[in-house]
Amino acid sequence: MLNGNGALKRCIEFTGYVFIPAIVASVIVLAITIVVFMTIEFPVESPELIIQTLMPQLEQNPLMKTIPIITNILGLWTAYIGIFGIKHARNISTIAALITVSDPVV
């Protein structure tokens, strides 16, 4: 459809790098979550109290507010890697690669 040419193996190799930001995001989010949960005090009286006190503490924590920002930045990095991976693997224009990559990313 977009008149690209190139080996499928090369395309898979290049687009495999798209998973790097997802791995980085997982590590960062896990580290932030561990740090946040180490600072929260859990009441031991009842499970209902844990839920009632945990949610406001998580919502007010500034580190938890950085997680969407970090994941959005790494999502843009994923799109960037995907666009230029497809562009060079299939020898197509940047616009054609953008069209190809934007469907799964969006």
N, C-alpha and C positions, 0 to 999 in steps of 0.2 A: 504494500500500500504506500509506503514512504520511500520506495525505490532504494533501499539499503542493500548492501552486499557485505559479505563477510561470513566467517565460520561461526556456527552456533557455539562451538566449544569456546571460542574466544569471547563471545558475548556473555556466556555464563561465567567465565573467569573474571571479566571486568565487573559485571554486575554483582558478583559475590562479595565485592568490597562494600556493598551497600549495608551489610550486616555489622560492620565495624561500629558505626554510631549507636546501633541498638545495644551492642555489648557494653560500650562505654556508658550509655545512659543507664543500663541496669546496674552497673557497678556504682555509679554516682548516687542513684536513687537508693540503693541498698545502704550505702554508707551514711547518707543523710537520715534515713529511717532509723538506723541503729543509733546514731547520735541523738536523735530526738527522743527515742524511746528510753534512752538511758537517763534523760533529764526529767521524765514524767514520773510523778508519784502515783502509784496505783493503790486505791483503798482495798483493804482485804476483807471488808465486812460482807459485801454481796456483789454478785456479778452485775446487777443493775446499776450500782454505784460506779462501777468501773466504766461502763458505757457512758453514763451521764457526765463523768468527769473527764474521760479521755477525749471525747469529741471536741469540746471547747478548747482544751489544751492543744490539740493538734491543729485546729483551725487558726489559733492565735500565734502559733509558733512561726517566726520569720523564716526559718529554714524550710519548713514545709511549703511556704509560699514560693520558694525558689524552684521547686520541682517542675511546675508547668513551664517556667521560663527555660530551664535547662533542656527539657524534652522538646520544646519548640525549636530551640537553636539546633539541637542535634537532628531534628526532623528536617530542617533546612540543609544541614550537612548531608543527610541521606539523599535528598533530592539532587543536590549538587554532584555527589559521587555518581548517582544513577544516570543523570543527564550526560555527563562527560564520559562515563563508561560506555553507554549505548552509542554515543556519537563516535567514539574512536573504534569501538568494536564492529559497528555496522557501516562505518564511513558515510554517515548522513549528516545533515546540517544540525545546528544547535536547536533550531525551532522544531525540527522533526523529532529530535531526541527529547525535547521538552514535552511534546505531545505524547510520545511513547511512555515517558516516565510519569507524567502527571496523572494518568489514570489510576495506577496502583497507589500512588502517594496520597492522592486526594481521597 
